[in-house]
Amino acid sequence: SFSLGQLCLDTGGDELVIPTVLYSADNPIFSETVRSFNAGKESTYILFEDGSVIACGLNDVGQLGDGTFDDSFGTEVVLPSSDFVYVGSGPSAESVFYITSDGTVYGNGLNDRGQLGVGETTDINFPVEVDFPNSATIGDISASNTHTVAW
């Protein structure tokens, strides 16, 4: 079922087995223009043109980035700035990464194997900066349940 909120709407626990329009004037989540979106394992991330991000769904390891471990039909990610241009996750990921216009990378969520690349193995429920060797500029990033790749 979709009871975790991963579609950013409350289905009442009903399965949706046909294409469904998520955007509507009645859904306050979509009051801004969507730049891109990404889906992880039972979670969804929506990046808006203004650089803000809304996350929806499962949040048992902090993958929604709102500072809690509570599932949500739509919560604002607690971002340190508003110049985010990319959100990266993956189909089996419980981690998510954000890239700013200057190439700075932040990540949150599952980190039991160091997936976030922040030098520890504790799950993190808010975006933390990821430092890359040699001040590498990152343009794309993708996560799985066990590892992360960036280039």
Long-range contacts (C-beta under 8 A, 24 or more apart in sequence): 4-42, 4-43, 4-57, 4-58, 4-71, 5-56, 5-57, 5-71, 5-72, 5-73, 5-74, 6-39, 6-42, 6-43, 6-44, 6-56, 6-57, 6-58, 7-44, 7-56, 7-57, 8-44, 8-46, 8-54, 8-56, 8-57, 8-73, 8-74, 9-73, 10-73, 29-54, 29-56, 29-74, 35-85, 36-86, 36-87, 37-87, 38-87, 38-88, 38-89, 38-96, 39-89, 39-91, 40-89, 40-90, 40-91, 40-92, 40-93, 40-94, 40-95, 40-96, 40-109, 40-143, 41-91, 41-92, 41-93, 41-94, 41-145, 43-89, 43-94, 43-96, 45-77, 45-87, 45-89, 45-96, 47-84, 47-85, 47-86, 47-87, 50-82, 51-79, 51-81, 51-82, 51-83, 51-84, 51-85, 52-76, 52-77, 52-79, 52-82, 52-84, 53-77, 53-79, 53-84, 53-87, 53-98, 55-96, 58-94, 59-125, 60-94, 61-94, 61-95, 61-109, 61-110, 61-111, 61-123, 61-125, 62-108, 62-109, 62-110, 62-123, 62-124, 62-125, 62-126, 63-93, 63-94, 63-95, 63-96, 63-108, 63-109, 63-110, 64-125, 65-96, 65-108, 65-109, 65-125, 65-126, 65-127, 66-125, 66-126, 67-125, 67-126, 68-125, 69-125, 77-127, 78-126, 78-127, 79-106, 79-127, 80-106, 80-127, 80-129, 86-139, 86-140, 86-141, 88-140, 88-141, 88-142, 88-143, 88-150, 89-142, 89-143, 90-142, 90-143, 90-144, 92-144, 92-145, 93-142, 93-143, 93-144, 93-145, 94-145, 95-143, 95-148, 96-143, 97-130, 97-141, 97-143, 97-148, 97-150, 98-127, 99-138, 99-139, 99-141, 103-137, 103-138, 103-139, 104-129, 105-129, 105-130, 105-132, 105-138, 105-141, 105-150, 106-130, 107-148, 110-145, 113-146, 113-147, 115-143, 115-146, 115-147, 115-148, 116-148, 117-148
